[in-house]
Amino acid sequence: MKKLNAAVDRFALEHPDFGIPNLMRFIVMGEALVYLLSVFSNASAVSFLAFDWERITHGEFWRLVTFIFMPGYASISSAIWLFFFLYLYYMIGTTLEREWGTAKFNLYYFSGVILTVLTGVISALISGQNIYIAGTDYVNLSMFFAFAMLYPDTQFLIFFIIPVKVKWLAWLDAFFFAWSAVRSLFALNIAGALIPIIAIFNFFVFFWTRITDEIQYRRGVSRHQKEHKTIQFKTIAREQRRREAKQGYRHKCDVCGRTDTDFPDLEFRYCSRCAGYHCFCQDHIFTHEHFTN
């Protein structure tokens, strides 16, 4: 997976002019046009665009590409939802293209499309059933994972009122992917179960290095916090206040036993080389024997 991620970055760097600039503009316009055709005629009028394995085997090869423009909505009552999703896809797609460049964004989108096509073809060959795919909903929604990975604290207004960070919406998106895969699996729809998984796989290919680096960083932080030399300031401060109230002093030398209450002009320090938290007066901070446990 790491090699695939490196290969993608290397290809995008070496071929910056690869791909179609403003790709999502054409995708969104195409889906809007197909939706209008289906509304003002009927859904069957645009069915010639969908991925239909039986039709493809009879020479209708354009379906391997044109299924991209199937919006998944075919009624006037769905216009608001269609507008919302098309706006979301356009906004996220153009943001990713600005962040990555045209080459890498095109690779992300078209690799998802190609994997979807391969999933449909292989599922049809193995099962012997006709596979029908209308649209690239999971490829489009997988862009949301990429956006959340790059801008996790960006806020969206749910119902134009409630601000929610993108990283939490991404978890909701992940639940939808999992639910769709499980539901299709129980319905014995192998292609329907694999397509969302393939979209997630495409996301991992492009973000594998970033994800593994984040995991290693968090593990390092966790290990560092558990080391005896790492000072947990809030915990130590609470313990120190309780100890002061009980003992009547704040600092006490672990060598001579003098305290800051008895000797207010004496300076006290903590040794960073000792195991635990040990205090020493100015006369013993550099001459004491270090504690090892």
C-alpha positions as a Python dict, from the first residue, in 0.01 Angstrom:
ca = {
    (1, 'M'): (0, 0, 0),
    (2, 'K'): (286, 236, 83),
    (3, 'K'): (446, 171, -258),
    (4, 'L'): (117, 249, -434),
    (5, 'N'): (89, 573, -240),
    (6, 'A'): (445, 669, -332),
    (7, 'A'): (382, 579, -699),
    (8, 'V'): (75, 805, -709),
    (9, 'D'): (266, 1100, -562),
    (10, 'R'): (558, 1043, -797),
    (11, 'F'): (334, 1024, -1104),
    (12, 'A'): (146, 1341, -1006),
    (13, 'L'): (477, 1521, -951),
    (14, 'E'): (627, 1410, -1281),
    (15, 'H'): (309, 1471, -1486),
    (16, 'P'): (149, 1791, -1351),
    (17, 'D'): (-48, 1846, -1674),
    (18, 'F'): (-216, 1505, -1662),
    (19, 'G'): (-595, 1497, -1638),
    (20, 'I'): (-890, 1726, -1700),
    (21, 'P'): (-880, 2067, -1528),
    (22, 'N'): (-1195, 2148, -1328),
    (23, 'L'): (-1303, 1786, -1358),
    (24, 'M'): (-1587, 1812, -1105),
    (25, 'R'): (-1745, 2095, -1302),
    (26, 'F'): (-1796, 1859, -1596),
    (27, 'I'): (-1911, 1573, -1373),
    (28, 'V'): (-2168, 1792, -1197),
    (29, 'M'): (-2290, 1947, -1522),
    (30, 'G'): (-2325, 1603, -1678),
    (31, 'E'): (-2525, 1468, -1383),
    (32, 'A'): (-2750, 1777, -1385),
    (33, 'L'): (-2814, 1734, -1759),
    (34, 'V'): (-2898, 1364, -1723),
    (35, 'Y'): (-3132, 1448, -1433),
    (36, 'L'): (-3318, 1705, -1646),
    (37, 'L'): (-3351, 1452, -1929),
    (38, 'S'): (-3493, 1191, -1693),
    (39, 'V'): (-3740, 1440, -1540),
    (40, 'F'): (-3873, 1585, -1864),
    (41, 'S'): (-3891, 1249, -2039),
    (42, 'N'): (-3869, 943, -1814),
    (43, 'A'): (-3606, 741, -1628),
    (44, 'S'): (-3587, 479, -1903),
    (45, 'A'): (-3482, 749, -2151),
    (46, 'V'): (-3140, 773, -1987),
    (47, 'S'): (-3100, 407, -1895),
    (48, 'F'): (-2872, 362, -2197),
    (49, 'L'): (-2602, 541, -1994),
    (50, 'A'): (-2593, 298, -1699),
    (51, 'F'): (-2340, 19, -1651),
    (52, 'D'): (-2531, -290, -1767),
    (53, 'W'): (-2307, -592, -1811),
    (54, 'E'): (-2546, -776, -2040),
    (55, 'R'): (-2571, -475, -2270),
    (56, 'I'): (-2195, -419, -2258),
    (57, 'T'): (-2131, -774, -2376),
    (58, 'H'): (-2352, -694, -2676),
    (59, 'G'): (-2128, -406, -2784),
    (60, 'E'): (-2258, -106, -2585),
    (61, 'F'): (-1913, -22, -2455),
    (62, 'W'): (-1992, 346, -2386),
    (63, 'R'): (-2169, 228, -2071),
    (64, 'L'): (-1824, 167, -1914),
    (65, 'V'): (-1786, 546, -1901),
    (66, 'T'): (-2128, 708, -1923),
    (67, 'F'): (-2256, 551, -1600),
    (68, 'I'): (-2051, 821, -1425),
    (69, 'F'): (-2316, 1077, -1518),
    (70, 'M'): (-2612, 888, -1370),
    (71, 'P'): (-2724, 1108, -1074),
    (72, 'G'): (-2932, 852, -888),
    (73, 'Y'): (-3235, 1085, -885),
    (74, 'A'): (-3511, 1091, -1145),
    (75, 'S'): (-3805, 1285, -998),
    (76, 'I'): (-3886, 1652, -941),
    (77, 'S'): (-3932, 1587, -568),
    (78, 'S'): (-3564, 1491, -547),
    (79, 'A'): (-3440, 1819, -695),
    (80, 'I'): (-3340, 1969, -358),
    (81, 'W'): (-3138, 1663, -261),
    (82, 'L'): (-2975, 1652, -602),
    (83, 'F'): (-2880, 2020, -580),
    (84, 'F'): (-2734, 1967, -231),
    (85, 'F'): (-2520, 1669, -332),
    (86, 'L'): (-2404, 1824, -658),
    (87, 'Y'): (-2301, 2139, -475),
    (88, 'L'): (-2121, 1928, -212),
    (89, 'Y'): (-1939, 1723, -477),
    (90, 'Y'): (-1837, 2036, -668),
    (91, 'M'): (-1715, 2220, -360),
    (92, 'I'): (-1516, 1925, -224),
    (93, 'G'): (-1380, 1826, -567),
    (94, 'T'): (-1255, 2173, -654),
    (95, 'T'): (-1100, 2210, -307),
    (96, 'L'): (-913, 1880, -345),
    (97, 'E'): (-795, 1980, -692),
    (98, 'R'): (-657, 2308, -556),
    (99, 'E'): (-484, 2123, -273),
    (100, 'W'): (-342, 1834, -477),
    (101, 'G'): (-324, 1970, -828),
    (102, 'T'): (-515, 1850, -1133),
    (103, 'A'): (-306, 1535, -1188),
    (104, 'K'): (-346, 1383, -843),
    (105, 'F'): (-715, 1470, -815),
    (106, 'N'): (-787, 1313, -1155),
    (107, 'L'): (-597, 1003, -1046),
    (108, 'Y'): (-806, 985, -729),
    (109, 'Y'): (-1138, 1017, -909),
    (110, 'F'): (-1067, 799, -1211),
    (111, 'S'): (-895, 526, -1010),
    (112, 'G'): (-1216, 505, -807),
    (113, 'V'): (-1418, 483, -1129),
    (114, 'I'): (-1188, 218, -1279),
    (115, 'L'): (-1201, 9, -961),
    (116, 'T'): (-1582, 35, -969),
    (117, 'V'): (-1589, -86, -1330),
    (118, 'L'): (-1352, -373, -1252),
    (119, 'T'): (-1567, -472, -955),
    (120, 'G'): (-1875, -483, -1177),
    (121, 'V'): (-1702, -683, -1449),
    (122, 'I'): (-1540, -936, -1213),
    (123, 'S'): (-1863, -978, -1013),
    (124, 'A'): (-2056, -1046, -1335),
    (125, 'L'): (-1800, -1299, -1458),
    (126, 'I'): (-1783, -1485, -1127),
    (127, 'S'): (-2155, -1484, -1043),
    (128, 'G'): (-2286, -1518, -1396),
    (129, 'Q'): (-2547, -1253, -1314),
    (130, 'N'): (-2614, -923, -1483),
    (131, 'I'): (-2456, -634, -1291),
    (132, 'Y'): (-2624, -294, -1312),
    (133, 'I'): (-2453, 20, -1180),
    (134, 'A'): (-2609, 365, -1212),
    (135, 'G'): (-2375, 638, -1096),
    (136, 'T'): (-2057, 674, -891),
    (137, 'D'): (-2214, 768, -558),
    (138, 'Y'): (-1948, 590, -351),
    (139, 'V'): (-1662, 742, -550),
    (140, 'N'): (-1815, 1087, -497),
    (141, 'L'): (-1873, 1024, -128),
    (142, 'S'): (-1519, 892, -84),
    (143, 'M'): (-1401, 1244, -173),
    (144, 'F'): (-1556, 1348, 158),
    (145, 'F'): (-1309, 1122, 342),
    (146, 'A'): (-1022, 1291, 159),
    (147, 'F'): (-1160, 1635, 243),
    (148, 'A'): (-1204, 1541, 611),
    (149, 'M'): (-848, 1407, 623),
    (150, 'L'): (-707, 1734, 490),
    (151, 'Y'): (-941, 1975, 670),
    (152, 'P'): (-1077, 1789, 977),
    (153, 'D'): (-1180, 2100, 1173),
    (154, 'T'): (-1373, 2269, 892),
    (155, 'Q'): (-1735, 2322, 996),
    (156, 'F'): (-2046, 2255, 790),
    (157, 'L'): (-2386, 2393, 884),
    (158, 'I'): (-2633, 2108, 914),
    (159, 'F'): (-2979, 2229, 811),
    (160, 'F'): (-2804, 2570, 770),
    (161, 'I'): (-2812, 2606, 1151),
    (162, 'I'): (-2607, 2347, 1342),
    (163, 'P'): (-2225, 2374, 1299),
    (164, 'V'): (-2058, 2032, 1283),
    (165, 'K'): (-1692, 1959, 1216),
    (166, 'V'): (-1614, 1765, 900),
    (167, 'K'): (-1427, 1491, 1090),
    (168, 'W'): (-1748, 1393, 1273),
    (169, 'L'): (-1947, 1393, 949),
    (170, 'A'): (-1680, 1165, 801),
    (171, 'W'): (-1758, 907, 1071),
    (172, 'L'): (-2124, 929, 970),
    (173, 'D'): (-2016, 876, 608),
    (174, 'A'): (-1812, 572, 716),
    (175, 'F'): (-2118, 428, 893),
    (176, 'F'): (-2319, 471, 572),
    (177, 'F'): (-2052, 285, 374),
    (178, 'A'): (-2046, 1, 627),
    (179, 'W'): (-2425, -20, 643),
    (180, 'S'): (-2453, -25, 262),
    (181, 'A'): (-2194, -303, 234),
    (182, 'V'): (-2359, -517, 504),
    (183, 'R'): (-2709, -464, 363),
    (184, 'S'): (-2594, -567, 14),
    (185, 'L'): (-2413, -868, 156),
    (186, 'F'): (-2728, -993, 330),
    (187, 'A'): (-2918, -942, 3),
    (188, 'L'): (-2651, -1157, -170),
    (189, 'N'): (-2560, -858, -386),
    (190, 'I'): (-2185, -913, -405),
    (191, 'A'): (-2117, -618, -636),
    (192, 'G'): (-2323, -389, -412),
    (193, 'A'): (-2116, -499, -110),
    (194, 'L'): (-1780, -465, -286),
    (195, 'I'): (-1828, -122, -449),
    (196, 'P'): (-1826, 79, -120),
    (197, 'I'): (-1533, -130, 5),
    (198, 'I'): (-1342, -59, -317),
    (199, 'A'): (-1411, 316, -275),
    (200, 'I'): (-1262, 298, 77),
    (201, 'F'): (-963, 105, -58),
    (202, 'N'): (-904, 383, -312),
    (203, 'F'): (-904, 636, -27),
    (204, 'F'): (-650, 431, 170),
    (205, 'V'): (-417, 409, -130),
    (206, 'F'): (-397, 788, -149),
    (207, 'F'): (-373, 849, 228),
    (208, 'W'): (-185, 543, 352),
    (209, 'T'): (136, 729, 437),
    (210, 'R'): (-54, 1009, 609),
    (211, 'I'): (-263, 763, 812),
    (212, 'T'): (33, 549, 921),
    (213, 'D'): (235, 860, 1012),
    (214, 'E'): (-54, 986, 1225),
    (215, 'I'): (-85, 649, 1401),
    (216, 'Q'): (289, 638, 1473),
    (217, 'Y'): (281, 996, 1601),
    (218, 'R'): (-6, 922, 1840),
    (219, 'R'): (166, 607, 1964),
    (220, 'G'): (484, 805, 2024),
    (221, 'V'): (296, 1070, 2219),
    (222, 'S'): (125, 800, 2427),
    (223, 'R'): (456, 626, 2504),
    (224, 'H'): (619, 956, 2591),
    (225, 'Q'): (340, 1046, 2832),
    (226, 'K'): (380, 711, 3009),
    (227, 'E'): (757, 747, 3057),
    (228, 'H'): (869, 828, 3409),
    (229, 'K'): (1057, 1136, 3288),
    (230, 'T'): (746, 1291, 3138),
    (231, 'I'): (601, 1539, 3383),
    (232, 'Q'): (223, 1529, 3410),
    (233, 'F'): (193, 1890, 3526),
    (234, 'K'): (-176, 1894, 3619),
    (235, 'T'): (-152, 1570, 3818),
    (236, 'I'): (166, 1677, 3994),
    (237, 'A'): (19, 2019, 4077),
    (238, 'R'): (-286, 1862, 4243),
    (239, 'E'): (-71, 1616, 4438),
    (240, 'Q'): (161, 1897, 4543),
    (241, 'R'): (-123, 2112, 4677),
    (242, 'R'): (-258, 1821, 4881),
    (243, 'R'): (88, 1743, 5013),
    (244, 'E'): (153, 2107, 5109),
    (245, 'A'): (-174, 2129, 5300),
    (246, 'K'): (-95, 1808, 5489),
    (247, 'Q'): (277, 1857, 5557),
    (248, 'G'): (295, 2232, 5608),
    (249, 'Y'): (569, 2295, 5353),
    (250, 'R'): (611, 2302, 4978),
    (251, 'H'): (969, 2185, 4920),
    (252, 'K'): (1186, 1949, 5120),
    (253, 'C'): (1538, 1839, 5036),
    (254, 'D'): (1559, 1461, 5000),
    (255, 'V'): (1917, 1468, 5130),
    (256, 'C'): (1927, 1703, 5432),
    (257, 'G'): (1556, 1731, 5506),
    (258, 'R'): (1544, 2111, 5515),
    (259, 'T'): (1216, 2268, 5400),
    (260, 'D'): (1118, 2601, 5248),
    (261, 'T'): (908, 2674, 5558),
    (262, 'D'): (1207, 2644, 5793),
    (263, 'F'): (1450, 2806, 5550),
    (264, 'P'): (1253, 3052, 5332),
    (265, 'D'): (1570, 3195, 5172),
    (266, 'L'): (1692, 2855, 5055),
    (267, 'E'): (1645, 2762, 4687),
    (268, 'F'): (1503, 2421, 4594),
    (269, 'R'): (1515, 2235, 4262),
    (270, 'Y'): (1386, 1907, 4112),
    (271, 'C'): (1631, 1671, 3944),
    (272, 'S'): (1538, 1560, 3592),
    (273, 'R'): (1781, 1267, 3601),
    (274, 'C'): (1624, 1098, 3903),
    (275, 'A'): (1343, 843, 3864),
    (276, 'G'): (1028, 1003, 4000),
    (277, 'Y'): (1007, 1355, 4142),
    (278, 'H'): (1277, 1435, 4398),
    (279, 'C'): (1351, 1777, 4541),
    (280, 'F'): (1691, 1901, 4655),
    (281, 'C'): (1816, 2221, 4813),
    (282, 'Q'): (2077, 2438, 4646),
    (283, 'D'): (2355, 2263, 4837),
    (284, 'H'): (2266, 1915, 4716),
    (285, 'I'): (2109, 1958, 4372),
    (286, 'F'): (2440, 1887, 4198),
    (287, 'T'): (2602, 1660, 4455),
    (288, 'H'): (2329, 1408, 4542),
    (289, 'E'): (2319, 1045, 4434),
    (290, 'H'): (2051, 998, 4166),
    (291, 'F'): (1744, 791, 4248),
    (292, 'T'): (1691, 501, 4007),
    (293, 'N'): (1347, 377, 4123),
}
